[in-house]
């Protein structure tokens, strides 16, 4: 593909990404994969170049653009050399007109930028949410030591704050590596590993992972428990939960039981374990503002109404979690969000609704105190953004 043809492909993909964000469709990665599956003539260098153009434009534009061309023209203003690709040839985009619409440059939609600032994030912290993320691995200590796995990845670096983590450049391909295929390592951001540690899972404990999804934090806790004890991994998402048994088997984990929950009737499927868990982990559905480094188009999907619905869901999950904990046990609230309405505000609401409960001070290897919990950010901690709090039931 010529540079102009690559530019046209990027514009077409940006149109698709913008529309998908508006309509709640597939993520950018999925759309890019589909696009090139239908265009086998594009080589690996072409695919890589188009992908970089698409993501550079997404990171540049704060508000969801009206068109892919408008988004790309915003990138051209930052990188003027790209203007030469608008040559008007057979496979390239038409020449740029003086009065063409250009998408607005920014870190986030205006309302969301204000919400982040109101949550205590300065401009430089917000800007760091869109930087490229590294690739982190969690070494599965049930099967291997960190140094053994590190030897298989020449570019691996240790992370001082996370003993079982390795950091790789973002473009390293690890999916087919023996370490992952054999369950000796899992892809997991260092921040995710740190906040999972707030559960303080230990051998012999009974732990409930209430929003287990594909099981990343479930498996991290199982390793901390040395595969001794019991974990109930629950979720309403059948497709994601179905991936957990195979992952657990690969990791050598035998203490996990999965439970599929019916939306709105979650308590029914968990009634037999009410008031018995040592810890309930609530890795709640959230806005994902802390993961924009990996999914920058997510900020085009979020609306005030959707954020309100997410906050209501989180509150309901915390209330459900409280019914599952034994006296003196703990609920750990985790969101990959930096918005107070999902983090410190959510914890404040829980404590107001549940007299006798308290927020325990967390001593984590990274992050800063924020409200009644701890917040991790890309700029300060080099991880995805998270908020975590540990809530203790009265004895």
VOGU-3710 file (C-alpha; in Angstrom, 3 decimals, decimal comma):
1> xxxxxxxxxx> 0,000/0,000/0,000  1,139/3,534/-0,733  1,229/6,111/2,099  -1,918/7,661/0,608  -3,683/4,285/0,549  -2,707/3,689/4,158  -4,159/7,078/5,059  -7,430/6,282/3,299  -7,642/2,964/5,134  -7,079/4,735/8,452
11> xxxxxxxxxx> -9,843/7,240/7,665  -12,266/4,429/6,818  -11,415/2,672/10,072  -11,866/5,860/12,069  -15,332/6,223/10,552  -16,122/2,701/11,742  -14,650/3,273/15,215  -16,586/6,505/15,690  -19,859/4,899/14,610  -19,221/1,858/16,791
21> xxxxxxxxxx> -18,529/4,076/19,796  -21,815/5,901/19,189  -23,836/2,704/18,750  -22,150/0,500/21,358  -20,519/-1,776/18,783  -17,159/-3,523/18,662  -13,898/-2,109/19,988  -11,280/-0,560/17,712  -9,041/-3,642/17,871  -11,890/-5,845/16,697
31> xxxxxxxxxx> -12,809/-3,491/13,858  -9,202/-3,258/12,677  -8,852/-7,058/12,690  -12,061/-7,442/10,646  -10,982/-4,753/8,192  -7,725/-6,474/7,347  -9,256/-9,950/7,332  -11,199/-8,728/4,286  -8,074/-7,180/2,698  -5,492/-9,927/2,549
41> xxxxxxxxxx> -3,363/-7,909/0,155  -2,234/-5,635/3,002  1,126/-6,742/4,380  2,233/-6,674/7,999  3,981/-3,294/7,576  0,819/-1,836/6,030  -1,346/-3,141/8,866  1,035/-1,799/11,478  1,237/1,630/9,825  -2,542/1,937/9,468
51> xxxxxxxxxx> -3,089/0,814/13,039  -0,663/3,468/14,306  -2,436/6,175/12,298  -5,811/5,122/13,672  -4,686/5,094/17,298  -2,695/8,311/16,969  -5,843/10,024/15,684  -8,023/8,514/18,426  -5,606/9,723/21,102  -5,548/13,202/19,548
61> xxxxxxxxxx> -9,302/13,792/19,433  -11,189/14,345/22,692  -14,805/14,493/21,552  -16,170/11,703/19,366  -15,568/12,989/15,812  -18,282/13,439/13,221  -16,139/11,632/10,663  -12,899/9,733/10,335  -11,574/12,408/8,008  -12,198/15,134/10,589
71> xxxxxxxxxx> -10,325/13,064/13,173  -7,405/12,517/10,836  -7,221/16,211/9,955  -6,823/16,935/13,664  -3,805/14,608/13,657  -2,460/16,323/10,534  -2,397/19,620/12,413  -0,114/17,974/14,960  1,907/16,105/12,344  1,946/18,352/9,243
81> xxxxxxxxxx> 4,033/15,880/7,249  0,933/13,667/6,961  -0,764/16,285/4,775  1,188/14,951/1,789  -0,912/11,768/1,897  -4,008/13,764/0,889  -3,045/13,750/-2,758  -6,379/12,936/-4,361  -5,162/9,839/-6,208  -7,123/6,708/-6,967
91> xxxxxxxxxx> -6,521/5,050/-3,598  -5,859/8,057/-1,384  -8,006/10,708/0,303  -9,059/13,881/-1,499  -6,932/17,004/-1,066  -7,506/19,047/2,084  -9,773/22,057/1,619  -9,153/25,312/3,526  -12,546/25,322/5,252  -12,868/21,624/6,088
101> xxxxxxxxxx> -14,216/20,565/9,470  -11,531/19,394/11,883  -12,275/17,410/15,020  -11,475/19,031/18,350  -8,180/18,136/19,981  -8,254/17,123/23,653  -7,735/14,414/26,219  -11,455/13,751/26,727  -14,939/15,087/26,006  -15,460/18,367/27,877
111> xxxxxxxxxx> -17,885/16,966/30,468  -15,554/14,063/31,219  -12,493/16,293/31,417  -14,314/18,352/34,043  -15,304/15,226/35,977  -11,696/14,015/36,054  -10,478/17,378/37,299  -13,209/17,417/39,933  -11,859/14,022/41,027  -8,485/15,599/41,749
121> xxxxxxxxxx> -6,587/14,896/38,542  -4,506/17,751/37,080  -3,989/18,184/33,335  -0,720/16,247/33,260  -2,325/13,243/34,951  -5,225/13,306/32,494  -2,848/13,539/29,527  -0,909/10,493/30,771  -4,072/8,387/30,491  -3,547/8,360/26,721
131> xxxxxxxxxx> 0,112/7,389/26,606  1,038/4,007/25,153  0,948/1,242/27,749  3,613/-1,421/28,254  2,784/-5,130/28,372  2,861/-6,654/31,847  2,896/-10,319/32,804  2,033/-11,981/36,098  4,252/-14,992/36,737  2,183/-17,888/38,063
141> xxxxxxxxxx> 4,104/-18,930/41,161  2,198/-22,209/41,284  4,223/-23,282/38,255  7,337/-21,133/37,944  9,612/-18,550/39,498  9,830/-15,060/38,037  13,458/-15,410/36,982  12,677/-18,611/35,077  9,999/-16,884/33,019  12,086/-13,731/32,606
151> xxxxxxxxxx> 14,798/-15,809/30,943  12,343/-16,621/28,137  11,769/-12,941/27,299  15,009/-11,079/26,492  13,323/-7,656/26,822  11,679/-8,398/30,178  12,222/-6,012/33,079  11,279/-6,540/36,701  8,865/-4,224/38,512  10,137/-3,412/41,985
161> xxxxxxxxxx> 6,688/-2,933/43,494  5,313/-6,235/42,182  7,494/-9,283/42,891  5,692/-11,609/40,481  5,445/-9,164/37,557  7,470/-8,678/34,392  7,257/-5,722/32,023  7,725/-6,006/28,256  7,572/-3,471/25,405  4,015/-2,993/24,162
171> xxxxxxxxxx> 4,705/-4,492/20,725  6,090/-7,845/21,943  3,966/-10,791/20,797  3,474/-13,216/23,698  0,177/-14,972/22,940  1,879/-18,063/21,523  4,810/-18,106/23,918  5,359/-21,346/25,885  5,116/-19,466/29,186  1,533/-18,378/28,458
181> xxxxxxxxxx> 0,450/-21,554/26,698  1,672/-23,658/29,607  0,091/-21,433/32,268  3,367/-20,236/33,770  2,419/-16,612/33,110  -0,659/-14,509/32,379  -1,035/-11,101/30,749  -2,056/-8,751/33,564  -1,268/-5,092/34,178  0,925/-4,478/37,209
191> xxxxxxxxxx> -1,764/-2,215/38,663  -4,295/-5,022/38,439  -1,880/-7,287/40,309  -1,363/-4,658/43,003  -5,052/-4,018/43,677  -5,804/-7,758/43,711  -3,325/-7,906/46,586  -5,721/-5,787/48,654  -7,781/-8,955/49,093  -4,914/-10,395/51,177
201> xxxxxxxxxx> -5,891/-13,836/49,951  -4,028/-16,533/51,866  -4,024/-20,351/52,010  -7,175/-21,811/53,526  -9,383/-18,765/53,000  -12,815/-18,669/51,407  -12,895/-15,940/48,776  -15,683/-14,784/46,458  -14,784/-12,992/43,235  -18,149/-11,408/42,537
211> xxxxxxxxxx> -17,342/-9,973/39,100  -14,799/-12,548/37,985  -15,076/-12,081/34,224  -12,352/-14,123/32,540  -10,662/-14,709/35,883  -7,482/-12,618/35,885  -7,780/-11,596/39,533  -9,269/-14,980/40,458  -6,107/-16,716/39,300  -3,880/-14,141/40,984
221> xxxxxxxxxx> -5,650/-14,798/44,295  -5,462/-18,569/43,776  -1,697/-18,278/43,405  -1,499/-16,177/46,575  -3,518/-18,905/48,316  -1,031/-21,514/47,052  -4,024/-23,334/45,573  -5,357/-24,034/49,041  -8,817/-22,927/50,184  -11,885/-22,084/48,117
231> xxxxxxxxxx> -12,761/-19,440/45,539  -16,236/-18,903/44,089  -15,881/-16,965/40,832  -19,195/-15,456/39,776  -20,377/-13,273/36,911  -23,419/-12,526/34,763  -21,371/-12,725/31,533  -21,527/-16,344/30,356  -19,007/-15,923/27,528  -16,314/-14,421/29,754
241> xxxxxxxxxx> -16,915/-16,801/32,663  -16,708/-19,836/30,374  -13,074/-18,983/29,648  -12,085/-19,341/33,300  -12,103/-23,152/33,745  -9,639/-23,678/30,887  -7,404/-20,880/32,181  -7,520/-22,336/35,695  -6,642/-25,801/34,418  -3,714/-24,394/32,453
251> xxxxxxxxxx> -2,528/-22,539/35,547  -2,763/-25,612/37,772  -5,562/-24,077/39,865  -8,109/-26,511/41,329  -9,838/-24,437/44,037  -12,069/-22,313/41,784  -15,797/-22,914/41,356  -17,616/-20,812/38,746  -21,188/-19,604/39,132  -23,195/-17,917/36,400
261> xxxxxxxxxx> -25,533/-15,300/37,875  -28,862/-14,119/36,501  -28,992/-10,323/36,226  -31,272/-8,931/38,902  -31,338/-12,271/40,749  -27,683/-12,591/41,691  -28,420/-13,168/45,372  -30,440/-16,309/44,597  -27,423/-18,116/43,165  -25,283/-17,127/46,146
271> xxxxxxxxxx> -27,728/-17,679/49,027  -25,934/-20,838/50,202  -22,739/-18,885/50,943  -24,332/-15,864/52,644  -22,326/-14,506/55,599  -19,513/-17,071/55,128  -16,800/-15,499/52,945  -13,551/-14,207/54,393  -13,211/-11,770/51,504  -15,456/-10,710/48,638
281> xxxxxxxxxx> -13,668/-9,029/45,742  -15,855/-6,640/43,743  -13,970/-5,772/40,555  -16,996/-3,826/39,432  -18,079/-2,878/35,898  -16,945/0,708/35,447  -16,194/3,506/33,004  -12,671/2,228/32,355  -11,130/5,704/32,516  -8,002/4,099/33,937
291> xxxxxxxxxx> -7,523/1,896/30,865  -7,536/4,543/28,138  -3,885/3,773/27,395  -5,112/0,458/25,994  -8,601/1,482/24,823  -8,487/5,205/24,008  -11,758/5,140/22,076  -13,542/4,160/25,314  -13,780/7,854/26,201  -15,941/8,348/23,099
301> xxxxxxxxxx> -18,360/5,704/24,391  -18,959/7,094/27,844  -21,923/9,393/28,490  -23,228/10,949/31,709  -26,228/8,611/31,579  -24,044/5,518/31,177  -21,793/6,647/34,030  -24,855/7,041/36,251  -25,998/3,506/35,387  -22,542/2,104/36,126
311> xxxxxxxxxx> -22,440/3,836/39,510  -25,841/2,378/40,393  -24,658/-1,102/39,394  -21,541/-0,717/41,544  -23,601/0,286/44,566  -25,848/-2,731/44,108  -22,874/-5,076/43,853  -21,308/-3,689/47,017  -24,577/-4,153/48,887  -24,766/-7,750/47,622
321> xxxxxxxxxx> -21,144/-8,373/48,608  -21,890/-7,197/52,148  -24,408/-10,032/52,566  -21,797/-12,652/51,674  -19,123/-11,648/54,188  -18,731/-13,281/57,596  -18,496/-11,027/60,677  -15,108/-9,323/60,581  -14,598/-10,225/56,927  -13,881/-7,759/54,143
331> xxxxxxxxxx> -15,259/-6,445/50,868  -12,614/-5,148/48,455  -13,962/-2,575/46,001  -11,936/-2,181/42,786  -12,611/-0,058/39,724  -10,282/0,671/36,813  -11,587/4,223/36,986  -10,244/7,517/38,288  -13,635/9,160/38,722  -14,702/9,737/42,320
341> xxxxxxxxxx> -18,300/8,803/41,572  -17,028/5,244/41,029  -14,264/5,251/43,632  -14,099/7,286/46,833  -17,695/8,494/46,416  -18,911/4,929/45,983  -17,162/3,882/49,189  -18,612/6,847/51,055  -22,088/5,853/49,952  -21,543/2,254/51,058
351> xxxxxxxxxx> -20,364/3,272/54,523  -23,380/5,559/54,903  -25,726/2,685/54,008  -23,990/0,127/56,245  -23,476/1,372/59,817  -20,751/-0,492/61,676  -18,628/-1,118/58,584  -15,287/0,669/58,286  -12,656/1,392/55,652  -9,338/-0,216/56,490
361> xxxxxxxxxx> -6,094/1,606/55,713  -4,295/-0,095/52,832  -0,531/-0,505/52,674  0,074/-1,213/48,981  3,435/-1,145/47,176  2,234/1,650/44,875  -0,473/4,298/44,673  -1,533/7,192/46,852  -4,233/7,564/49,478  -7,426/8,947/48,018
371> xxxxxxxxxx> -10,533/9,250/50,147  -10,999/6,005/52,037  -8,878/4,018/49,586  -5,849/4,104/47,303  -5,600/5,386/43,749  -3,045/4,316/41,136  -2,398/6,397/38,022  -0,261/5,927/34,904  1,782/9,062/35,552  2,538/8,401/39,225
381> xxxxxxxxxx> 2,718/4,604/39,280  3,364/3,506/35,684  0,259/1,304/35,757  -3,288/1,485/34,510  -5,526/3,695/36,638  -7,300/2,052/39,584  -9,125/2,852/42,787  -9,250/0,228/45,532  -10,690/0,218/49,050  -10,994/-2,486/51,693
391> xxxxx> -14,233/-2,400/53,690  -14,441/-4,415/56,919  -17,646/-5,870/58,371  -18,462/-5,439/62,052  -17,680/-8,426/64,268
//
